[in-house]
């Protein structure tokens, strides 16, 4: 690992999108350590997508809690972390995991703006109850009505979705909104349910475009009108820019810093 430039006494910021993290984590840790070896005053990490957050408890006997392990690992290597809308469920705040300051850039305003500009008469829908608070914030900012599908888990691998009372679908274009599309199973079921309920083909909107396997193609196959994501992870579906939110988060972190930050990748 080699970083060119004089880092002595500087605030160093490393930027890394941590999707498919297995091949990225060791180079990242080596870069962070090298910056300290070269005399950096502080070392921060901008990671628009944080991996390993979904394993937030022991689902099966013998499993480790990778969300906590990953946070502890990063906390030993950085002075602060900036990310975009982490995928959290049973853990409500990142400072429950990290021992260094963590700043979250929120994508909801950018998603709401895209919906206002791109979708006539939208109905914002969350794919499950866990998305309710987040979907409500997007819908209120977009000036649109909202609803959440009801999820009943029958087993580890079997989930059933049900439509709540949404009223007549005529004139409303459904927009399914979630923080991440990984396997796409829940989102596919939501698309199928809405189509079977007489709704127009829904648009699927997500913050993080993980898209394991052929998840995007499968969404379109079952009837999604469009698949749109934020650019927290590079993907052809990126149409919503979260860079302004990241820059605002950076300004909050660096407020009062006497010297300009030095970027390193």
C-alpha positions, 0 to 999 in steps of 0.5 A, spaced: 500 500 500 502 506 497 499 513 498 503 519 494 503 526 497 505 529 504 500 527 509 503 529 515 498 533 520 493 533 515 485 530 515 485 524 510 479 522 508 478 515 504 472 514 500 470 507 498 463 504 496 463 497 500 459 493 496 462 486 495 466 487 501 470 481 501 475 483 496 475 491 498 476 490 506 483 489 507 486 494 502 481 499 505 484 497 512 491 497 509 490 504 506 487 507 513 493 504 517 498 507 512 495 514 512 496 514 520 503 511 519 505 517 514 503 522 520 495 524 518 492 528 524 486 524 523 483 519 518 476 519 516 472 514 511 466 516 507 462 509 505 456 511 502 454 503 503 456 500 509 456 492 508 454 487 514 449 491 517 443 486 516 446 480 520 444 484 527 443 478 531 444 471 532 439 468 527 441 461 527 445 457 533 453 459 532 452 465 528 456 471 529 453 478 529 457 481 523 454 488 524 457 489 531 464 485 528 464 490 522 463 496 526 468 494 531 473 493 526 472 500 523 472 503 529 479 501 531 481 504 524 478 511 523 476 517 527 469 518 524 465 514 518 460 518 513 455 513 510 448 514 506 442 510 510 444 504 513 440 498 512 438 497 520 432 493 523 433 491 530 439 496 531 436 503 531 442 507 530 449 506 528 452 509 534 449 503 538 455 499 534 460 504 533 465 507 538 467 513 533 462 518 531 458 516 525 454 521 520 448 519 516 447 522 509 439 521 508 437 520 501 429 521 503 429 528 500 432 526 494 428 520 493 422 525 494 424 530 489 425 525 484 418 522 485 415 529 485 418 530 478 418 524 475 411 520 477 404 523 476 399 522 481 404 517 485 402 513 491 408 511 495 408 504 498 413 500 503 414 493 501 413 491 509 412 494 516 419 495 517 419 500 512 413 504 514 417 510 518 422 511 512 416 511 507 412 516 510 418 521 510 419 520 503 411 520 501 410 527 506 416 530 502 413 528 495 406 531 497 404 524 496 399 519 499 403 512 502 401 505 505 405 499 507 404 492 505 403 487 510 408 482 511 407 475 515 413 470 515 411 463 515 418 460 516 425 462 515 425 462 507 417 463 506 414 470 506 407 472 505 405 479 503 398 482 503 395 488 501 392 493 506 386 497 504 388 502 499 382 504 496 381 504 488 387 504 484 385 508 479 389 514 477 394 513 482 401 510 480 404 506 485 412 507 487 415 501 491 420 504 496 425 501 500 432 502 502 436 496 499 434 491 493 439 485 494 436 479 492 429 482 490 425 477 493 420 482 497 420 487 492 418 482 487 412 479 491 410 486 492 410 488 484 406 481 483 401 483 489 400 490 486 399 487 479 394 482 482 390 487 485 389 491 479 394 497 480 398 500 474 405 497 473 409 500 479 416 503 479 421 500 484 425 505 488 431 503 492 437 507 495 442 501 495 443 498 488 446 491 491 442 487 486 445 480 487 444 475 481 439 477 476 435 481 481 433 487 477 431 483 471 427 479 475 423 485 477 422 487 470 420 480 468 414 480 474 411 487 471 415 493 474 415 499 470 421 501 472 427 500 477 431 506 480 436 507 485 440 512 488 448 513 486 450 510 493 453 504 489 454 505 481 449 501 477 445 503 471 439 504 475 442 510 478 438 516 477 437 519 484 443 523 486 445 523 493 452 527 493 449 533 495 447 529 502 454 526 502 457 533 501 452 536 507 454 531 511 462 532 510 461 539 512 458 537 518 464 533 520 469 538 518 466 544 521 471 548 524 477 544 521 483 549 520 486 545 514 483 543 507 482 535 507 486 531 503 482 526 499 485 519 498 482 513 494 
